[in-house]
Amino acid sequence: MSRNFTLQSLQSRTLSELHVLRSQMQREISTAAPGSAASREAWANLAAIDQSIRRRMAPPHP
C-alpha cells in the first residue's frame, strides 16, 4: 500500500473504520518482506491507527 496515514487524516474516520484499517495493516505486515519499505510503511501506519484508536477510547479529561 502506498498510502501513509497521519493522525490528522485519521481524525475523520469512525472507530469501526479504524479497526478495519488496523486489520488491513496487520495483513500487509504479515505478507510484506521483513525490513522492506512496504513493511516499514505498514508498521508506521499501524502505529498511527493504534494511536487514533487509543485517543478515541480514552476517557475524557475533566
C-alpha positions, -999 to 999 in steps of 0.1 A, spaced: 0 0 0 14 34 -9 -8 53 15 5 70 46 -19 76 74 -14 106 96 -31 113 129 -48 142 112 -61 121 82 -75 95 106 -95 120 127 -125 119 103 -126 80 104 -151 62 126 -139 38 152 -152 9 131 -132 22 101 -101 25 122 -104 -12 133 -108 -22 96 -77 -2 87 -59 -18 116 -68 -53 103 -56 -43 68 -23 -31 81 -18 -63 101 -24 -83 69 1 -62 50 27 -66 77 22 -104 75 27 -105 38 55 -80 34 91 -90 35 107 -82 68 126 -49 67 112 -39 33 99 -4 26 63 -19 24 68 -35 59 81 -3 74 53 18 59 27 -7 72 42 -6 107 42 32 107 6 32 95 -3 7 122 12 29 149 -8 59 137 -40 39 136 -34 24 171 -28 59 185 -60 72 169 -79 42 184 -64 48 219 -73 85 217 -109 77 209 -112 51 236 -95 73 263 -118 87 290 -125 124 286 -103 148 306 -121 166 334 
